[in-house]
Amino acid sequence: MAEPVLELEGVTKSYGETVITPVLHGIHLRVDTGEFAALIGPSGSGKSTLLNLIGLLDRPTGGRIVLAGEDTSQLDDTRRSVARGRTLGFVFQFHHLLPAFTAVENVMMPLMAQRGRQEPWMRERALGLLEEVGMASRAHHLTNALSGGQQQRVAIARALAPRPRLVLADEPTGNLDTRTADEVFALLRRFNVEHGTTFLIVTHDARLAGRCDRIISVVDGRIASDLPHVPSPPAPTPG
């Protein structure tokens, strides 16, 4: 059996002090190393809250989140930040690149944040990743000079720079046209297959969810279904 990179045990989340609003109700979830899983659900189902908890951007009200074998409920904010940088990569719908820096400098950012300084190997790794995502020719361009699809490719390279165990992708293709979305999604899949990187992808696009190996559905703050899935091949793109 594959080693789990993520385990949630009875995770709950509520907001408010006087009026308590429960959002998540006893979530149990295990994601193994090398999985390529989709997290789906209607608006307001709790999937974004769940992703924030997994990403150590918020704390659960109850239960445990074990990340790469470490019980994060026992960690203070500093150690949670270290665990996040060491284990997780993030890809968002909006890339959040720094426009005053080039593509290669953006990809180097998480590495410099980890080490507190710039080292020569960081640029080499960043350039290598940009080549893998098809952006080698744009490595030294400012990111605000890139198209939306190109910016998202840079964001993927940035997420993968620290060699995370698990990449959390929140609607990574939600701001892209169909052709570009397919290209970006194919990149994520390629890193999963070739490098063994684990992906948990939040998407509202059933077509893209259908290209994952597992589909986890969240409804009303509970996991409604969690099923293995045989991915469907991408449809041919017209033109």
N, C-alpha and C positions, 0 to 999 in steps of 0.2 A: 504494500500500500504506500502511496506517495506521502511524503511528509507534509503536514498542514502548515501553511504560511499564515493562516488566519483562523481563529476560533472564537465564536461568540457564544456565550453561555447565559441564557436567560436575560438578555439585555433589554432594559426598559429605558424610556426617556419621557420625561414630563417637563412642561414649562409652567412658570408662574409660581407665586408664593401664596397669595390669598385665594385666587381661583386657579386650581390645578388643571392643566390641560394635558392629558396623556397622549403621546404621539406614537410611541413604540411599545409593544406589549410582549415581553418575553421572547425575544428573538434568539433562536438557536441557528447557527450557521457555521459551516466549516468550508474553507477553500484550500485545496491542496496545491502544492508547488506544480507549476506548469499548466494550470487550468486557464481556460479562456471562457469566462462566464459573463452572461448578460444579467443585469438587474433591471427589471421592468416594473411598471405600475402606473396607475393613473395619477394625475396631479393631486397632491395632498395626501398621497398614500403613505408617506414617511420615508421614501427611498433616499431623498437628499439628506434628511436627518441621519439616516443610517450610514450614509457615505461619510458624513462629517464625523461621526463617532469612530468609524473604522480608520479614518484619516487622522485621528487624534487631534482634530480641530475643536472638539467638544467632548464633554465627559458624560457617560451614561448616568442615569438616575440609579439604576441597579444592574446587577449582573457583571460579567467579566468579559473583557476583550483581550485575547491573547494573540500577540503579534510576533511571529517568528519565535515562538516558544516563550515569550516574555509576557507576564501578566501586567498589562499597562495600568491596571487600577491601582497598583502600588507605586506608581511613578509620580514624582513631582513635575511641575511644568518644565523645568530645565531638562530632566531626563526624558520626558515625553517628546520634547523637541529633538533631542539626540536620536531617539528611537525612530521618529518620523523621517529624519534626514537619512538615517542609515538603511531603513527598510522599505520606504514608500517612495513612489514617484506619482506625480499628479499631471493629468491632462484635462483641461477644462474646455467648455464650449467656446469661451473667449480666451484667447491664448495668454494674455497677461504678460506679454514680452515687454522689455524695457526699450522704448523707442530711441533713446539717446545712445544705445549700444548696438554693435553689429550682431549678426546672427551668431557668429562663433563666440563672441563675448557673452551673449545671453546663455548659450549652452554651457559655458564655463561657470556661470554664477553659482549653481548649487555645490560645485566642487570647491570653489573658493570659500563659500560659506562654511563648509565642513572643516576645511583646513585653516581658515582665517588668513589665508595668503594665496598668492598665485604662484604656481609651479609650472615648469615647462611641459610636463606630461599632460597637464589639464588641457592645454591648447591642442595637443596631438589627439587626445581622446575626443575632444569636441569636433575637430575637423573630420575625424574618422566617422563619427556619428552623422555629421551633416552629409558626408558622402553616401552613407547607407540610406539616408532618407531622400537622396536625390537633390541635395542643396549645396553641393560642394562649390558650384560656380557662384553662389550667392553668399558664401560664408562671410565675406567682408563688407556686405551691404548693411546699411541700417535697416532695422526690421520694419520701420514705417514705409520703406520703399518696396516692400514685398506684398504680394497678393495674399488674400485670406488663406488660401490653401497652402501657400508657401510658409506663411507664419505658423500655421498649425503643424507643418512638418518640423519647423524649428522647435516648436513647443514639445513635440514628441521626443526629439533629440535631447532637449534639456531634461525632460523627465527621466530619460534613460541614462543620462550621464553618470549618476552615482551608482549605477548598476543595482537598481532596487530589486528586492525580492518580489514586490507586488506593486503593480501600477493601477491606480484608481483613475478611471476616465469618466468624467461627468459630461454627458452629451458631447463627446469630442467632435462629432460631425454635425451638430445641430445648427451651426451657422454657415454651412457650406452647401453648394449646389450638389445635385445627385452624383455627377461624375467625380467631382473632387472628394465628396464624402466616401465614395467607393475606393478611391485611391488612398485616402488617409486610413480607412479601415483596413485595407489590405496591408498597409505598413505595420499596423498594430499586430495583425495576424502573423506577419513574417517574423517579427521579433519574438513572438510567442513560440513559433515553430523552430526557428533557427537558434535562439538563445535561451529558450526555456523560461522566459519571463512570464510571470503570472499576471493575468489581467482580469479586473472586475470592472465592467463597462455599464454605466447607466445610460440607457437609451430609450427614447419613445418610439424609435423607428423599428417596427416589427420586422422589416426586411433585413436590417442589419443584425437584430437580435437572432434572426434565423440563421445567421452565419457563425454563431457561437456554439460551443460544445455543451453548454449548460444554460438553462434559462430559469432564473429565480424571480418569481413574481411576488411583489409586496402589495397588499391591499389592506387599507385601514390599520396600518401599523403592525401587521402580522404577515408572515410568509405564507402566502396562499398556496403556492406550489413551488417545487424545486425539482426540476427534471433534467436528466441528461438529454442531449439533443444531437441529432446527426445534422451537421451544418449543411445548408443548401448552398450550391455554388452561386457566385455572383452572376446576375443576369448580364448579358451582353449590353454594352453601352452603345446606343445609336450613334452613328457618325464616326 
